[in-house]
Amino acid sequence: MGIVVNLDVQMARRKVSLTVLAERVGLTTANLSVLKQNHARAIRFSTLDVLCAALECQPGDLLEYRPDPIPPPSSNTT
């Protein structure tokens, strides 16, 4: 799974809607929605900075590392 964005968790804790947060940070609701749904491939530090300021949190509150499960070794017998 890799890096997970917990924007929805932080928004829920602060009872902030996507529209309100978008207005506060100067981003479109579409861009925030991409982050919220974990469809983003990257995030700018400047975006992370304004999100942390608006939500009064740390980058680690928004980003989490979840390693991909390791598949079991294959048992090919030839």
N, CA, C, O and CB atoms as a CASP TS submission, in Angstrom:
PFRMAT TS
TARGET T0000
AUTHOR 0000-0000-0000
METHOD Language model
MODEL 1
PARENT N/A
ATOM      1  N   MET     1       0.826  -1.185   0.000  1.00  0.00           N
ATOM      2  CA  MET     1       0.000   0.000   0.000  1.00  0.00           C
ATOM      3  C   MET     1       0.871   1.249   0.000  1.00  0.00           C
ATOM      4  O   MET     1       0.505   2.219  -0.663  1.00  0.00           O
ATOM      5  CB  MET     1      -0.940  -0.002   1.202  1.00  0.00           C
ATOM      6  N   GLY     2       1.980   1.284   0.690  1.00  0.00           N
ATOM      7  CA  GLY     2       2.887   2.425   0.668  1.00  0.00           C
ATOM      8  C   GLY     2       2.467   3.560   1.569  1.00  0.00           C
ATOM      9  O   GLY     2       2.113   3.350   2.730  1.00  0.00           O
ATOM     10  N   ILE     3       2.508   4.777   1.028  1.00  0.00           N
ATOM     11  CA  ILE     3       2.158   5.974   1.794  1.00  0.00           C
ATOM     12  C   ILE     3       0.650   6.195   1.723  1.00  0.00           C
ATOM     13  O   ILE     3       0.058   6.170   0.644  1.00  0.00           O
ATOM     14  CB  ILE     3       2.922   7.223   1.261  1.00  0.00           C
ATOM     15  N   VAL     4       0.040   6.410   2.885  1.00  0.00           N
ATOM     16  CA  VAL     4      -1.397   6.661   2.986  1.00  0.00           C
ATOM     17  C   VAL     4      -1.597   8.073   3.506  1.00  0.00           C
ATOM     18  O   VAL     4      -0.939   8.487   4.461  1.00  0.00           O
ATOM     19  CB  VAL     4      -2.097   5.618   3.915  1.00  0.00           C
ATOM     20  N   VAL     5      -2.504   8.813   2.882  1.00  0.00           N
ATOM     21  CA  VAL     5      -2.836  10.166   3.327  1.00  0.00           C
ATOM     22  C   VAL     5      -4.072  10.078   4.215  1.00  0.00           C
ATOM     23  O   VAL     5      -5.134   9.637   3.775  1.00  0.00           O
ATOM     24  CB  VAL     5      -3.079  11.132   2.108  1.00  0.00           C
ATOM     25  N   ASN     6      -3.926  10.499   5.459  1.00  0.00           N
ATOM     26  CA  ASN     6      -5.017  10.457   6.434  1.00  0.00           C
ATOM     27  C   ASN     6      -5.729  11.802   6.556  1.00  0.00           C
ATOM     28  O   ASN     6      -6.096  12.222   7.653  1.00  0.00           O
ATOM     29  CB  ASN     6      -4.486  10.032   7.795  1.00  0.00           C
ATOM     30  N   LEU     7      -5.919  12.463   5.434  1.00  0.00           N
ATOM     31  CA  LEU     7      -6.577  13.766   5.443  1.00  0.00           C
ATOM     32  C   LEU     7      -8.001  13.653   5.965  1.00  0.00           C
ATOM     33  O   LEU     7      -8.453  14.510   6.724  1.00  0.00           O
ATOM     34  CB  LEU     7      -6.578  14.374   4.041  1.00  0.00           C
ATOM     35  N   ASP     8      -8.710  12.606   5.565  1.00  0.00           N
ATOM     36  CA  ASP     8     -10.093  12.433   6.013  1.00  0.00           C
ATOM     37  C   ASP     8     -10.187  12.283   7.524  1.00  0.00           C
ATOM     38  O   ASP     8     -11.136  12.776   8.135  1.00  0.00           O
ATOM     39  CB  ASP     8     -10.714  11.223   5.340  1.00  0.00           C
ATOM     40  N   VAL     9      -9.215  11.609   8.136  1.00  0.00           N
ATOM     41  CA  VAL     9      -9.196  11.425   9.589  1.00  0.00           C
ATOM     42  C   VAL     9      -9.016  12.762  10.291  1.00  0.00           C
ATOM     43  O   VAL     9      -9.729  13.071  11.245  1.00  0.00           O
ATOM     44  CB  VAL     9      -8.074  10.452  10.002  1.00  0.00           C
ATOM     45  N   GLN    10      -8.058  13.556   9.815  1.00  0.00           N
ATOM     46  CA  GLN    10      -7.785  14.853  10.435  1.00  0.00           C
ATOM     47  C   GLN    10      -8.954  15.818  10.229  1.00  0.00           C
ATOM     48  O   GLN    10      -9.272  16.611  11.116  1.00  0.00           O
ATOM     49  CB  GLN    10      -6.493  15.457   9.861  1.00  0.00           C
ATOM     50  N   MET    11      -9.584  15.751   9.072  1.00  0.00           N
ATOM     51  CA  MET    11     -10.745  16.598   8.826  1.00  0.00           C
ATOM     52  C   MET    11     -11.897  16.211   9.746  1.00  0.00           C
ATOM     53  O   MET    11     -12.579  17.083  10.284  1.00  0.00           O
ATOM     54  CB  MET    11     -11.179  16.501   7.359  1.00  0.00           C
ATOM     55  N   ALA    12     -12.117  14.927   9.928  1.00  0.00           N
ATOM     56  CA  ALA    12     -13.201  14.461  10.799  1.00  0.00           C
ATOM     57  C   ALA    12     -12.945  14.869  12.245  1.00  0.00           C
ATOM     58  O   ALA    12     -13.867  15.283  12.947  1.00  0.00           O
ATOM     59  CB  ALA    12     -13.356  12.932  10.700  1.00  0.00           C
ATOM     60  N   ARG    13     -11.695  14.753  12.694  1.00  0.00           N
ATOM     61  CA  ARG    13     -11.361  15.132  14.074  1.00  0.00           C
ATOM     62  C   ARG    13     -11.638  16.606  14.336  1.00  0.00           C
ATOM     63  O   ARG    13     -11.986  16.999  15.449  1.00  0.00           O
ATOM     64  CB  ARG    13      -9.893  14.824  14.368  1.00  0.00           C
ATOM     65  N   ARG    14     -11.479  17.410  13.300  1.00  0.00           N
ATOM     66  CA  ARG    14     -11.672  18.854  13.461  1.00  0.00           C
ATOM     67  C   ARG    14     -13.034  19.320  12.936  1.00  0.00           C
ATOM     68  O   ARG    14     -13.354  20.509  12.966  1.00  0.00           O
ATOM     69  CB  ARG    14     -10.560  19.609  12.744  1.00  0.00           C
ATOM     70  N   LYS    15     -13.821  18.364  12.457  1.00  0.00           N
ATOM     71  CA  LYS    15     -15.162  18.652  11.932  1.00  0.00           C
ATOM     72  C   LYS    15     -15.116  19.747  10.860  1.00  0.00           C
ATOM     73  O   LYS    15     -15.867  20.722  10.905  1.00  0.00           O
ATOM     74  CB  LYS    15     -16.104  19.077  13.076  1.00  0.00           C
ATOM     75  N   VAL    16     -14.212  19.552   9.898  1.00  0.00           N
ATOM     76  CA  VAL    16     -14.031  20.496   8.802  1.00  0.00           C
ATOM     77  C   VAL    16     -14.435  19.802   7.505  1.00  0.00           C
ATOM     78  O   VAL    16     -14.008  18.679   7.236  1.00  0.00           O
ATOM     79  CB  VAL    16     -12.552  21.014   8.732  1.00  0.00           C
ATOM     80  N   SER    17     -15.250  20.466   6.713  1.00  0.00           N
ATOM     81  CA  SER    17     -15.661  19.901   5.424  1.00  0.00           C
ATOM     82  C   SER    17     -14.586  20.155   4.366  1.00  0.00           C
ATOM     83  O   SER    17     -13.702  20.994   4.538  1.00  0.00           O
ATOM     84  CB  SER    17     -17.015  20.503   4.970  1.00  0.00           C
ATOM     85  N   LEU    18     -14.687  19.417   3.289  1.00  0.00           N
ATOM     86  CA  LEU    18     -13.752  19.567   2.185  1.00  0.00           C
ATOM     87  C   LEU    18     -13.828  20.974   1.595  1.00  0.00           C
ATOM     88  O   LEU    18     -12.801  21.565   1.262  1.00  0.00           O
ATOM     89  CB  LEU    18     -14.034  18.520   1.104  1.00  0.00           C
ATOM     90  N   THR    19     -15.028  21.503   1.466  1.00  0.00           N
ATOM     91  CA  THR    19     -15.215  22.844   0.909  1.00  0.00           C
ATOM     92  C   THR    19     -14.585  23.909   1.794  1.00  0.00           C
ATOM     93  O   THR    19     -13.902  24.806   1.299  1.00  0.00           O
ATOM     94  CB  THR    19     -16.701  23.138   0.723  1.00  0.00           C
ATOM     95  N   VAL    20     -14.808  23.815   3.095  1.00  0.00           N
ATOM     96  CA  VAL    20     -14.241  24.790   4.037  1.00  0.00           C
ATOM     97  C   VAL    20     -12.716  24.707   4.035  1.00  0.00           C
ATOM     98  O   VAL    20     -12.036  25.732   4.003  1.00  0.00           O
ATOM     99  CB  VAL    20     -14.788  24.550   5.466  1.00  0.00           C
ATOM    100  N   LEU    21     -12.183  23.487   4.070  1.00  0.00           N
ATOM    101  CA  LEU    21     -10.732  23.328   4.063  1.00  0.00           C
ATOM    102  C   LEU    21     -10.133  23.867   2.769  1.00  0.00           C
ATOM    103  O   LEU    21      -9.085  24.512   2.793  1.00  0.00           O
ATOM    104  CB  LEU    21     -10.355  21.854   4.247  1.00  0.00           C
ATOM    105  N   ALA    22     -10.782  23.609   1.653  1.00  0.00           N
ATOM    106  CA  ALA    22     -10.289  24.114   0.362  1.00  0.00           C
ATOM    107  C   ALA    22     -10.205  25.636   0.373  1.00  0.00           C
ATOM    108  O   ALA    22      -9.238  26.212  -0.125  1.00  0.00           O
ATOM    109  CB  ALA    22     -11.204  23.645  -0.790  1.00  0.00           C
ATOM    110  N   GLU    23     -11.213  26.283   0.940  1.00  0.00           N
ATOM    111  CA  GLU    23     -11.202  27.745   1.030  1.00  0.00           C
ATOM    112  C   GLU    23     -10.078  28.233   1.936  1.00  0.00           C
ATOM    113  O   GLU    23      -9.419  29.227   1.632  1.00  0.00           O
ATOM    114  CB  GLU    23     -12.551  28.259   1.545  1.00  0.00           C
ATOM    115  N   ARG    24      -9.859  27.540   3.043  1.00  0.00           N
ATOM    116  CA  ARG    24      -8.821  27.949   3.998  1.00  0.00           C
ATOM    117  C   ARG    24      -7.425  27.839   3.416  1.00  0.00           C
ATOM    118  O   ARG    24      -6.576  28.693   3.668  1.00  0.00           O
ATOM    119  CB  ARG    24      -8.909  27.113   5.256  1.00  0.00           C
ATOM    120  N   VAL    25      -7.180  26.783   2.632  1.00  0.00           N
ATOM    121  CA  VAL    25      -5.816  26.534   2.155  1.00  0.00           C
ATOM    122  C   VAL    25      -5.577  27.017   0.732  1.00  0.00           C
ATOM    123  O   VAL    25      -4.439  27.004   0.261  1.00  0.00           O
ATOM    124  CB  VAL    25      -5.511  25.065   2.236  1.00  0.00           C
ATOM    125  N   GLY    26      -6.633  27.443   0.036  1.00  0.00           N
ATOM    126  CA  GLY    26      -6.458  27.955  -1.316  1.00  0.00           C
ATOM    127  C   GLY    26      -6.240  26.879  -2.363  1.00  0.00           C
ATOM    128  O   GLY    26      -5.564  27.116  -3.364  1.00  0.00           O
ATOM    129  N   LEU    27      -6.801  25.702  -2.145  1.00  0.00           N
ATOM    130  CA  LEU    27      -6.731  24.618  -3.123  1.00  0.00           C
ATOM    131  C   LEU    27      -8.137  24.297  -3.604  1.00  0.00           C
ATOM    132  O   LEU    27      -9.120  24.638  -2.945  1.00  0.00           O
ATOM    133  CB  LEU    27      -6.052  23.353  -2.516  1.00  0.00           C
ATOM    134  N   THR    28      -8.229  23.648  -4.744  1.00  0.00           N
ATOM    135  CA  THR    28      -9.553  23.266  -5.239  1.00  0.00           C
ATOM    136  C   THR    28     -10.061  22.057  -4.459  1.00  0.00           C
ATOM    137  O   THR    28      -9.281  21.273  -3.920  1.00  0.00           O
ATOM    138  CB  THR    28      -9.508  22.954  -6.760  1.00  0.00           C
ATOM    139  N   THR    29     -11.369  21.927  -4.411  1.00  0.00           N
ATOM    140  CA  THR    29     -11.946  20.752  -3.749  1.00  0.00           C
ATOM    141  C   THR    29     -11.558  19.481  -4.505  1.00  0.00           C
ATOM    142  O   THR    29     -11.413  18.418  -3.902  1.00  0.00           O
ATOM    143  CB  THR    29     -13.493  20.876  -3.657  1.00  0.00           C
ATOM    144  N   ALA    30     -11.390  19.591  -5.816  1.00  0.00           N
ATOM    145  CA  ALA    30     -10.983  18.426  -6.615  1.00  0.00           C
ATOM    146  C   ALA    30      -9.601  17.933  -6.196  1.00  0.00           C
ATOM    147  O   ALA    30      -9.398  16.730  -6.035  1.00  0.00           O
ATOM    148  CB  ALA    30     -10.985  18.774  -8.118  1.00  0.00           C
ATOM    149  N   ASN    31      -8.646  18.855  -6.016  1.00  0.00           N
ATOM    150  CA  ASN    31      -7.294  18.451  -5.604  1.00  0.00           C
ATOM    151  C   ASN    31      -7.296  17.871  -4.194  1.00  0.00           C
ATOM    152  O   ASN    31      -6.613  16.882  -3.927  1.00  0.00           O
ATOM    153  CB  ASN    31      -6.332  19.647  -5.674  1.00  0.00           C
ATOM    154  N   LEU    32      -8.059  18.480  -3.296  1.00  0.00           N
ATOM    155  CA  LEU    32      -8.138  17.936  -1.938  1.00  0.00           C
ATOM    156  C   LEU    32      -8.819  16.573  -1.933  1.00  0.00           C
ATOM    157  O   LEU    32      -8.453  15.698  -1.148  1.00  0.00           O
ATOM    158  CB  LEU    32      -8.891  18.903  -1.015  1.00  0.00           C
ATOM    159  N   SER    33      -9.792  16.393  -2.792  1.00  0.00           N
ATOM    160  CA  SER    33     -10.488  15.121  -2.893  1.00  0.00           C
ATOM    161  C   SER    33      -9.542  14.010  -3.337  1.00  0.00           C
ATOM    162  O   SER    33      -9.625  12.887  -2.842  1.00  0.00           O
ATOM    163  CB  SER    33     -11.658  15.235  -3.862  1.00  0.00           C
ATOM    164  N   VAL    34      -8.654  14.319  -4.260  1.00  0.00           N
ATOM    165  CA  VAL    34      -7.651  13.351  -4.715  1.00  0.00           C
ATOM    166  C   VAL    34      -6.776  12.917  -3.534  1.00  0.00           C
ATOM    167  O   VAL    34      -6.490  11.731  -3.373  1.00  0.00           O
ATOM    168  CB  VAL    34      -6.773  13.957  -5.851  1.00  0.00           C
ATOM    169  N   LEU    35      -6.359  13.870  -2.722  1.00  0.00           N
ATOM    170  CA  LEU    35      -5.563  13.544  -1.532  1.00  0.00           C
ATOM    171  C   LEU    35      -6.379  12.727  -0.540  1.00  0.00           C
ATOM    172  O   LEU    35      -5.908  11.719  -0.013  1.00  0.00           O
ATOM    173  CB  LEU    35      -5.048  14.828  -0.858  1.00  0.00           C
ATOM    174  N   LYS    36      -7.590  13.166  -0.296  1.00  0.00           N
ATOM    175  CA  LYS    36      -8.454  12.526   0.695  1.00  0.00           C
ATOM    176  C   LYS    36      -8.744  11.071   0.341  1.00  0.00           C
ATOM    177  O   LYS    36      -8.852  10.220   1.224  1.00  0.00           O
ATOM    178  CB  LYS    36      -9.760  13.296   0.826  1.00  0.00           C
ATOM    179  N   GLN    37      -8.868  10.794  -0.943  1.00  0.00           N
ATOM    180  CA  GLN    37      -9.187   9.443  -1.390  1.00  0.00           C
ATOM    181  C   GLN    37      -7.953   8.584  -1.666  1.00  0.00           C
ATOM    182  O   GLN    37      -8.069   7.474  -2.186  1.00  0.00           O
ATOM    183  CB  GLN    37     -10.029   9.514  -2.628  1.00  0.00           C
ATOM    184  N   ASN    38      -6.773   9.098  -1.316  1.00  0.00           N
ATOM    185  CA  ASN    38      -5.512   8.376  -1.509  1.00  0.00           C
ATOM    186  C   ASN    38      -5.231   8.039  -2.966  1.00  0.00           C
ATOM    187  O   ASN    38      -4.705   6.969  -3.271  1.00  0.00           O
ATOM    188  CB  ASN    38      -5.523   7.111  -0.702  1.00  0.00           C
ATOM    189  N   HIS    39      -5.583   8.957  -3.866  1.00  0.00           N
ATOM    190  CA  HIS    39      -5.302   8.754  -5.284  1.00  0.00           C
ATOM    191  C   HIS    39      -4.130   9.613  -5.757  1.00  0.00           C
ATOM    192  O   HIS    39      -3.762   9.571  -6.931  1.00  0.00           O
ATOM    193  CB  HIS    39      -6.542   9.065  -6.111  1.00  0.00           C
ATOM    194  N   ALA    40      -3.553  10.381  -4.858  1.00  0.00           N
ATOM    195  CA  ALA    40      -2.439  11.259  -5.231  1.00  0.00           C
ATOM    196  C   ALA    40      -1.159  10.448  -5.353  1.00  0.00           C
ATOM    197  O   ALA    40      -0.927   9.513  -4.587  1.00  0.00           O
ATOM    198  CB  ALA    40      -2.259  12.394  -4.197  1.00  0.00           C
ATOM    199  N   ARG    41      -0.341  10.809  -6.311  1.00  0.00           N
ATOM    200  CA  ARG    41       0.966  10.161  -6.482  1.00  0.00           C
ATOM    201  C   ARG    41       2.076  10.960  -5.808  1.00  0.00           C
ATOM    202  O   ARG    41       3.167  10.443  -5.567  1.00  0.00           O
ATOM    203  CB  ARG    41       1.283   9.985  -7.972  1.00  0.00           C
ATOM    204  N   ALA    42       1.787  12.227  -5.506  1.00  0.00           N
ATOM    205  CA  ALA    42       2.783  13.095  -4.879  1.00  0.00           C
ATOM    206  C   ALA    42       2.057  14.227  -4.163  1.00  0.00           C
ATOM    207  O   ALA    42       0.885  14.502  -4.418  1.00  0.00           O
ATOM    208  CB  ALA    42       3.794  13.656  -5.934  1.00  0.00           C
ATOM    209  N   ILE    43       2.788  14.875  -3.260  1.00  0.00           N
ATOM    210  CA  ILE    43       2.259  16.056  -2.585  1.00  0.00           C
ATOM    211  C   ILE    43       3.406  17.046  -2.419  1.00  0.00           C
ATOM    212  O   ILE    43       4.504  16.668  -2.009  1.00  0.00           O
ATOM    213  CB  ILE    43       1.613  15.689  -1.195  1.00  0.00           C
ATOM    214  N   ARG    44       3.158  18.281  -2.729  1.00  0.00           N
ATOM    215  CA  ARG    44       4.181  19.317  -2.570  1.00  0.00           C
ATOM    216  C   ARG    44       4.327  19.664  -1.093  1.00  0.00           C
ATOM    217  O   ARG    44       3.363  19.618  -0.328  1.00  0.00           O
ATOM    218  CB  ARG    44       3.824  20.584  -3.397  1.00  0.00           C
ATOM    219  N   PHE    45       5.541  20.010  -0.712  1.00  0.00           N
ATOM    220  CA  PHE    45       5.766  20.440   0.674  1.00  0.00           C
ATOM    221  C   PHE    45       4.941  21.675   0.987  1.00  0.00           C
ATOM    222  O   PHE    45       4.469  21.832   2.113  1.00  0.00           O
ATOM    223  CB  PHE    45       7.258  20.723   0.924  1.00  0.00           C
ATOM    224  N   SER    46       4.762  22.549   0.015  1.00  0.00           N
ATOM    225  CA  SER    46       3.965  23.762   0.260  1.00  0.00           C
ATOM    226  C   SER    46       2.506  23.398   0.546  1.00  0.00           C
ATOM    227  O   SER    46       1.858  24.050   1.364  1.00  0.00           O
ATOM    228  CB  SER    46       4.046  24.725  -0.956  1.00  0.00           C
ATOM    229  N   THR    47       1.986  22.367  -0.119  1.00  0.00           N
ATOM    230  CA  THR    47       0.624  21.898   0.145  1.00  0.00           C
ATOM    231  C   THR    47       0.545  21.276   1.524  1.00  0.00           C
ATOM    232  O   THR    47      -0.392  21.537   2.279  1.00  0.00           O
ATOM    233  CB  THR    47       0.175  20.886  -0.922  1.00  0.00           C
ATOM    234  N   LEU    48       1.526  20.457   1.851  1.00  0.00           N
ATOM    235  CA  LEU    48       1.581  19.833   3.172  1.00  0.00           C
ATOM    236  C   LEU    48       1.660  20.906   4.254  1.00  0.00           C
ATOM    237  O   LEU    48       1.030  20.786   5.305  1.00  0.00           O
ATOM    238  CB  LEU    48       2.790  18.871   3.275  1.00  0.00           C
ATOM    239  N   ASP    49       2.430  21.946   3.992  1.00  0.00           N
ATOM    240  CA  ASP    49       2.589  23.052   4.934  1.00  0.00           C
ATOM    241  C   ASP    49       1.258  23.746   5.216  1.00  0.00           C
ATOM    242  O   ASP    49       0.911  23.964   6.376  1.00  0.00           O
ATOM    243  CB  ASP    49       3.598  24.062   4.395  1.00  0.00           C
ATOM    244  N   VAL    50       0.504  24.100   4.160  1.00  0.00           N
ATOM    245  CA  VAL    50      -0.755  24.817   4.379  1.00  0.00           C
ATOM    246  C   VAL    50      -1.811  23.914   5.015  1.00  0.00           C
ATOM    247  O   VAL    50      -2.636  24.383   5.800  1.00  0.00           O
ATOM    248  CB  VAL    50      -1.282  25.381   3.057  1.00  0.00           C
ATOM    249  N   LEU    51      -1.788  22.619   4.680  1.00  0.00           N
ATOM    250  CA  LEU    51      -2.731  21.686   5.308  1.00  0.00           C
ATOM    251  C   LEU    51      -2.448  21.545   6.800  1.00  0.00           C
ATOM    252  O   LEU    51      -3.367  21.557   7.619  1.00  0.00           O
ATOM    253  CB  LEU    51      -2.660  20.309   4.627  1.00  0.00           C
ATOM    254  N   CYS    52      -1.167  21.412   7.144  1.00  0.00           N
ATOM    255  CA  CYS    52      -0.801  21.298   8.564  1.00  0.00           C
ATOM    256  C   CYS    52      -1.174  22.568   9.330  1.00  0.00           C
ATOM    257  O   CYS    52      -1.644  22.492  10.465  1.00  0.00           O
ATOM    258  CB  CYS    52       0.711  21.020   8.711  1.00  0.00           C
ATOM    259  N   ALA    53      -0.971  23.720   8.721  1.00  0.00           N
ATOM    260  CA  ALA    53      -1.323  24.981   9.373  1.00  0.00           C
ATOM    261  C   ALA    53      -2.835  25.075   9.576  1.00  0.00           C
ATOM    262  O   ALA    53      -3.297  25.447  10.654  1.00  0.00           O
ATOM    263  CB  ALA    53      -0.818  26.180   8.543  1.00  0.00           C
ATOM    264  N   ALA    54      -3.598  24.740   8.547  1.00  0.00           N
ATOM    265  CA  ALA    54      -5.051  24.857   8.631  1.00  0.00           C
ATOM    266  C   ALA    54      -5.662  23.846   9.596  1.00  0.00           C
ATOM    267  O   ALA    54      -6.645  24.143  10.275  1.00  0.00           O
ATOM    268  CB  ALA    54      -5.662  24.683   7.258  1.00  0.00           C
ATOM    269  N   LEU    55      -5.077  22.650   9.655  1.00  0.00           N
ATOM    270  CA  LEU    55      -5.618  21.605  10.518  1.00  0.00           C
ATOM    271  C   LEU    55      -4.916  21.528  11.876  1.00  0.00           C
ATOM    272  O   LEU    55      -5.256  20.704  12.725  1.00  0.00           O
ATOM    273  CB  LEU    55      -5.516  20.271   9.823  1.00  0.00           C
ATOM    274  N   GLU    56      -3.927  22.411  12.057  1.00  0.00           N
ATOM    275  CA  GLU    56      -3.144  22.436  13.306  1.00  0.00           C
ATOM    276  C   GLU    56      -2.642  21.040  13.655  1.00  0.00           C
ATOM    277  O   GLU    56      -2.927  20.503  14.726  1.00  0.00           O
ATOM    278  CB  GLU    56      -3.993  22.999  14.471  1.00  0.00           C
ATOM    279  N   CYS    57      -1.881  20.466  12.713  1.00  0.00           N
ATOM    280  CA  CYS    57      -1.347  19.125  12.915  1.00  0.00           C
ATOM    281  C   CYS    57       0.070  19.056  12.379  1.00  0.00           C
ATOM    282  O   CYS    57       0.591  20.032  11.839  1.00  0.00           O
ATOM    283  CB  CYS    57      -2.238  18.067  12.234  1.00  0.00           C
ATOM    284  N   GLN    58       0.680  17.910  12.529  1.00  0.00           N
ATOM    285  CA  GLN    58       2.030  17.654  12.039  1.00  0.00           C
ATOM    286  C   GLN    58       1.939  16.831  10.751  1.00  0.00           C
ATOM    287  O   GLN    58       0.937  16.153  10.526  1.00  0.00           O
ATOM    288  CB  GLN    58       2.887  16.913  13.118  1.00  0.00           C
ATOM    289  N   PRO    59       2.977  16.882   9.899  1.00  0.00           N
ATOM    290  CA  PRO    59       2.959  16.066   8.683  1.00  0.00           C
ATOM    291  C   PRO    59       2.712  14.579   8.970  1.00  0.00           C
ATOM    292  O   PRO    59       2.047  13.896   8.192  1.00  0.00           O
ATOM    293  CB  PRO    59       4.273  16.229   7.939  1.00  0.00           C
ATOM    294  N   GLY    60       3.241  14.092  10.070  1.00  0.00           N
ATOM    295  CA  GLY    60       3.037  12.693  10.444  1.00  0.00           C
ATOM    296  C   GLY    60       1.599  12.360  10.793  1.00  0.00           C
ATOM    297  O   GLY    60       1.215  11.191  10.791  1.00  0.00           O
ATOM    298  N   ASP    61       0.798  13.378  11.094  1.00  0.00           N
ATOM    299  CA  ASP    61      -0.626  13.155  11.336  1.00  0.00           C
ATOM    300  C   ASP    61      -1.373  12.939  10.020  1.00  0.00           C
ATOM    301  O   ASP    61      -2.427  12.304   9.991  1.00  0.00           O
ATOM    302  CB  ASP    61      -1.233  14.343  12.102  1.00  0.00           C
ATOM    303  N   LEU    62      -0.818  13.470   8.939  1.00  0.00           N
ATOM    304  CA  LEU    62      -1.459  13.359   7.630  1.00  0.00           C
ATOM    305  C   LEU    62      -0.929  12.195   6.794  1.00  0.00           C
ATOM    306  O   LEU    62      -1.658  11.618   5.987  1.00  0.00           O
ATOM    307  CB  LEU    62      -1.276  14.642   6.869  1.00  0.00           C
ATOM    308  N   LEU    63       0.336  11.858   6.990  1.00  0.00           N
ATOM    309  CA  LEU    63       0.966  10.820   6.183  1.00  0.00           C
ATOM    310  C   LEU    63       1.344   9.616   7.035  1.00  0.00           C
ATOM    311  O   LEU    63       1.838   9.758   8.154  1.00  0.00           O
ATOM    312  CB  LEU    63       2.202  11.372   5.477  1.00  0.00           C
ATOM    313  N   GLU    64       1.106   8.440   6.490  1.00  0.00           N
ATOM    314  CA  GLU    64       1.407   7.195   7.204  1.00  0.00           C
ATOM    315  C   GLU    64       2.002   6.203   6.212  1.00  0.00           C
ATOM    316  O   GLU    64       1.585   6.142   5.056  1.00  0.00           O
ATOM    317  CB  GLU    64       0.126   6.603   7.888  1.00  0.00           C
ATOM    318  N   TYR    65       2.970   5.436   6.668  1.00  0.00           N
ATOM    319  CA  TYR    65       3.557   4.397   5.826  1.00  0.00           C
ATOM    320  C   TYR    65       2.971   3.046   6.200  1.00  0.00           C
ATOM    321  O   TYR    65       3.057   2.619   7.351  1.00  0.00           O
ATOM    322  CB  TYR    65       5.096   4.378   5.963  1.00  0.00           C
ATOM    323  N   ARG    66       2.381   2.384   5.230  1.00  0.00           N
ATOM    324  CA  ARG    66       1.862   1.031   5.420  1.00  0.00           C
ATOM    325  C   ARG    66       2.528   0.140   4.390  1.00  0.00           C
ATOM    326  O   ARG    66       2.227   0.228   3.199  1.00  0.00           O
ATOM    327  CB  ARG    66       0.297   0.982   5.290  1.00  0.00           C
ATOM    328  N   PRO    67       3.436  -0.720   4.842  1.00  0.00           N
ATOM    329  CA  PRO    67       4.148  -1.560   3.873  1.00  0.00           C
ATOM    330  C   PRO    67       3.198  -2.526   3.165  1.00  0.00           C
ATOM    331  O   PRO    67       2.196  -2.969   3.727  1.00  0.00           O
ATOM    332  CB  PRO    67       5.264  -2.344   4.572  1.00  0.00           C
ATOM    333  N   ASP    68       3.542  -2.837   1.926  1.00  0.00           N
ATOM    334  CA  ASP    68       2.785  -3.835   1.180  1.00  0.00           C
ATOM    335  C   ASP    68       3.018  -5.194   1.818  1.00  0.00           C
ATOM    336  O   ASP    68       4.123  -5.488   2.274  1.00  0.00           O
ATOM    337  CB  ASP    68       3.189  -3.848  -0.323  1.00  0.00           C
ATOM    338  N   PRO    69       1.972  -6.032   1.851  1.00  0.00           N
ATOM    339  CA  PRO    69       2.181  -7.370   2.392  1.00  0.00           C
ATOM    340  C   PRO    69       3.168  -8.148   1.520  1.00  0.00           C
ATOM    341  O   PRO    69       3.167  -8.023   0.295  1.00  0.00           O
ATOM    342  CB  PRO    69       0.841  -8.126   2.496  1.00  0.00           C
ATOM    343  N   ILE    70       3.986  -8.931   2.158  1.00  0.00           N
ATOM    344  CA  ILE    70       4.968  -9.738   1.433  1.00  0.00           C
ATOM    345  C   ILE    70       4.276 -11.020   0.982  1.00  0.00           C
ATOM    346  O   ILE    70       3.749 -11.769   1.805  1.00  0.00           O
ATOM    347  CB  ILE    70       6.230 -10.054   2.325  1.00  0.00           C
ATOM    348  N   PRO    71       4.278 -11.272  -0.333  1.00  0.00           N
ATOM    349  CA  PRO    71       3.618 -12.486  -0.802  1.00  0.00           C
ATOM    350  C   PRO    71       4.394 -13.726  -0.351  1.00  0.00           C
ATOM    351  O   PRO    71       5.617 -13.686  -0.218  1.00  0.00           O
ATOM    352  CB  PRO    71       3.482 -12.466  -2.340  1.00  0.00           C
ATOM    353  N   PRO    72       3.675 -14.824  -0.117  1.00  0.00           N
ATOM    354  CA  PRO    72       4.379 -16.051   0.278  1.00  0.00           C
ATOM    355  C   PRO    72       5.254 -16.537  -0.866  1.00  0.00           C
ATOM    356  O   PRO    72       4.941 -16.295  -2.031  1.00  0.00           O
ATOM    357  CB  PRO    72       3.376 -17.155   0.694  1.00  0.00           C
ATOM    358  N   PRO    73       6.344 -17.219  -0.547  1.00  0.00           N
ATOM    359  CA  PRO    73       7.212 -17.732  -1.613  1.00  0.00           C
ATOM    360  C   PRO    73       6.447 -18.732  -2.478  1.00  0.00           C
ATOM    361  O   PRO    73       5.641 -19.523  -1.989  1.00  0.00           O
ATOM    362  CB  PRO    73       8.482 -18.395  -1.016  1.00  0.00           C
ATOM    363  N   SER    74       6.725 -18.669  -3.760  1.00  0.00           N
ATOM    364  CA  SER    74       6.041 -19.621  -4.658  1.00  0.00           C
ATOM    365  C   SER    74       6.655 -21.002  -4.504  1.00  0.00           C
ATOM    366  O   SER    74       7.850 -21.150  -4.252  1.00  0.00           O
ATOM    367  CB  SER    74       6.129 -19.155  -6.141  1.00  0.00           C
ATOM    368  N   SER    75       5.816 -21.994  -4.660  1.00  0.00           N
ATOM    369  CA  SER    75       6.291 -23.374  -4.522  1.00  0.00           C
ATOM    370  C   SER    75       6.202 -24.071  -5.860  1.00  0.00           C
ATOM    371  O   SER    75       5.443 -25.022  -6.047  1.00  0.00           O
ATOM    372  CB  SER    75       5.477 -24.145  -3.454  1.00  0.00           C
ATOM    373  N   ASN    76       7.003 -23.568  -6.789  1.00  0.00           N
ATOM    374  CA  ASN    76       7.049 -24.182  -8.116  1.00  0.00           C
ATOM    375  C   ASN    76       7.831 -25.479  -8.038  1.00  0.00           C
ATOM    376  O   ASN    76       9.000 -25.491  -7.653  1.00  0.00           O
ATOM    377  CB  ASN    76       7.683 -23.222  -9.158  1.00  0.00           C
ATOM    378  N   THR    77       7.191 -26.546  -8.397  1.00  0.00           N
ATOM    379  CA  THR    77       7.895 -27.841  -8.449  1.00  0.00           C
ATOM    380  C   THR    77       7.862 -28.320  -9.890  1.00  0.00           C
ATOM    381  O   THR    77       6.800 -28.587 -10.453  1.00  0.00           O
ATOM    382  CB  THR    77       7.239 -28.911  -7.478  1.00  0.00           C
ATOM    383  N   THR    78       9.015 -28.421 -10.458  1.00  0.00           N
ATOM    384  CA  THR    78       9.087 -28.856 -11.845  1.00  0.00           C
ATOM    385  C   THR    78       9.819 -30.146 -11.984  1.00  0.00           C
ATOM    386  O   THR    78       9.969 -30.655 -13.095  1.00  0.00           O
ATOM    387  CB  THR    78       9.739 -27.821 -12.690  1.00  0.00           C
TER
END
